[in-house]
Amino acid sequence: MLDVTVIEDPEAAAVSLDPMRARLLAELAEPMSAATLAGRVGLPRQKVNYHLRALERHGLVELVGERRKGNMTERLLRATAAAYVISPLALGAVQPDPDRHRDALSARWLLAVAGRLVRDVGALITGAARADKRLATYALDGEVRFASAADRAAFIEELTAGVGALVRKYHDGEAEGGRAHRVVIAVHPSLETAPGASAARPDAPGQIEA
């Protein structure tokens, strides 16, 4: 089972968004039969099998074993990942495009950049898996609490200058055999609780991601 995987197919995305099917995926962190699942979620086994077939058809669950139970052979299924992210590719023509309108201070532009990050890294993971190669990536996630808006502005100015200097130092547009890498840095207010749990403070400290 993978820690997280990206769903790129629109039909698979629709299947995963069904509340009951999402519940089944959560239950299937460990191998389980349709009969056991039916008892967990309070549905008839036939209905659970219907949902499982849809999930299996789109690669969201997989067969990991079989066992005899009386005159029957039970199939043991497990989710293919502990968590799923839906790629903007699933949205086709309406997926976000950060090149359409660039604005470093726009939260919506940040959202478009984040969407592209999910799309591109998801595609890279898929390609690396097919080629049986390791994918070289790096991420930095931390938190900083600013005493004032002026401090936040100064931080952004220094961050921009520092990253710009690094890019100028290491970028070689003519390097033979070189490969371009995208650098994404984001600063946004932190959420005090998970989305949906309760409202976040608008003045929460900023989150730094790279």
N, C-alpha and C positions, 0 to 999 in steps of 0.2 A: 504494500500500500504506500502510495506517495503522500508526502506531507500536504502538498497542495498541487492542483493541476488546473489548467486553463481550458475552458470550454469555448471552442471557436464556432461550432456548428449551430445555426439558429434553432434547428429542431431539438438538438440536445439541450440547448439553453432553455427552451420552452418546457421540456420534460423536467428539468431540474427545478424549475420555479414553481411547479405544482406543490402546494403545501404538504400533501400527504407523501408525495414522492421525496420531497426534501426531508421529511421526517424519517422515511425508510432509509435514506442515505445515512442519516445521523445514527440510526440504530445499527446499521451494518458496518460500524467501525470494527466489529468482530464478526467472523463467519456465523451465519444463521440461516435456518430453513424458513420457508414460507409459513409453516405451521407455527413456529416460535414467534415469528414476526407478527402474525395475525393476533396472537395473544397479547403482544406488547402494545399494538396500536389500536386494538379493538375493532378489527375488520374481519370479515369472512376470509378464509384462506384463498378462495378462488379470486376474490377481489385483490388481495395482496399479490397473488401470482400475476394478475393482469398488469399491475403497476411494475412489478419486477421485470417482466418481459420488456416493457418499454424502456426501463433503465438499462437493462442488459443490452438491448438493441443499439443503444447510443453510447455504449462503452462506459457507463457510469457505475455499473456493478459487474462483477466477474465471478465465474464459477471457480471455487477453490477446493471442492471435494464433494463426495457423495457418501451416503450411509444408508444401510438397510434399516427400516423401521416396520416390523410386521411384514406385510406383503408388498410394501412400497419401498421405493428408493428415493430418499430425500436428497434434494440438491442443496448444497451449502454455498451461499453467496456472500460476497463481501464487497463493500464500496471500493472503487479503484483508488480513491484518495480520501484523506481525512477532511479536506476542505476543497472547495471549488471556487474559481473566479471566472466570471463570464467576460470574454474578450469583446471589445468593441466590434471585432470582425463579425460577430453575430448580428450586428445591427445593419450591416451592409452599407448602403449609400448614406445613412444618417449617422454613421459613427463620427465621433468628434475629430476635427482636423485642426491641430494647433497652428498650422501654417496659414489658416484662413484669416486670423486676426491675432497678431502678436501683441501682448500687453503684459509686461512682467508684473504689474501690480493688480491684475485682474484675477479674482478667484475662479472665474469661469474658464479663463485661459489656463490656469493651473490645473483645473479639472480635465481639460482637453489634453494637456501634456501628460497627466497621470494615465488617462485612457490610452494614449499612444504607447506609454511605457508598458502597460498590461498587454496590449496587442503585440508589440514587437518582441518582448521577452517571451510571451507565450509561443509565438512563432519560432523563436530561436530554440526554445526548449524542445518543441516538436521536431525541428530539424536535427538538433543534436542527438535526440533519442533515436531517430531513424538512422543516423550515421554512426550511432554507437560511439559518440565522442563527448568529451567533457566540455561544458560551456563555461567560459571564464567571465564571471560577473563580480561586482562588488556593490555593497549597499552599506550606508551609514545611517543610523537612526538614533537620535538623541533629543534632548529637551533643554531649552534655555529659558529662564524667566527674566524678562526685561523689567527694569525699574520704571521705565517711562517710554512713551512713544518715540522720544528723541533718541534714546538708547537703541531702540529697535531700528530706527532709520540709520543710525551710525553703524550698527552691526551689518545691516544689508549693504551699506556702502563698502565697508571693509571686506565683506564676503565676496562681493562682486569683483573688487580689485584683486583680491588674493587668488580667486579661481581664474580670473582673466590672465593673471601673470603665469599661473601654472600651464594654462592652455597655450599661451604664447611660447613658453619654454619648451614644451614637449611636442607640440603639433608640428608635423612634418608632412606637408601636402604632397611632397614629391618622393617620399620614401618608397623604394622598390620593395614590394612584398608587404608593405604596411597595411594595417586595417583600421578603418575609422571606428571610433567608439563614441557613443552619445553620453554626455554628462548632463544629468538632471539634478538640480538642487531646488528644494522647495522649503518655504517657511510659512507655516500657518498656525492659527491658534490650536492648542491641544484640546481634546475632548476630555472632560473629567470622568465621564462614564461612557460605556459603549453606546453606539447609536441605537435609539429606540428605548433605552432604559430611562433616560431623563434628559431634560434640556441641558445643553452645555453652556457654561458661562461665556459670554462674548469677549471677556477680557482675560481669558485663560492664557497661560504662557505659550510661546511659539514652539512649533515642532520643526526640526531640521531633518531633511531627508536628502540622500544623495544616491 
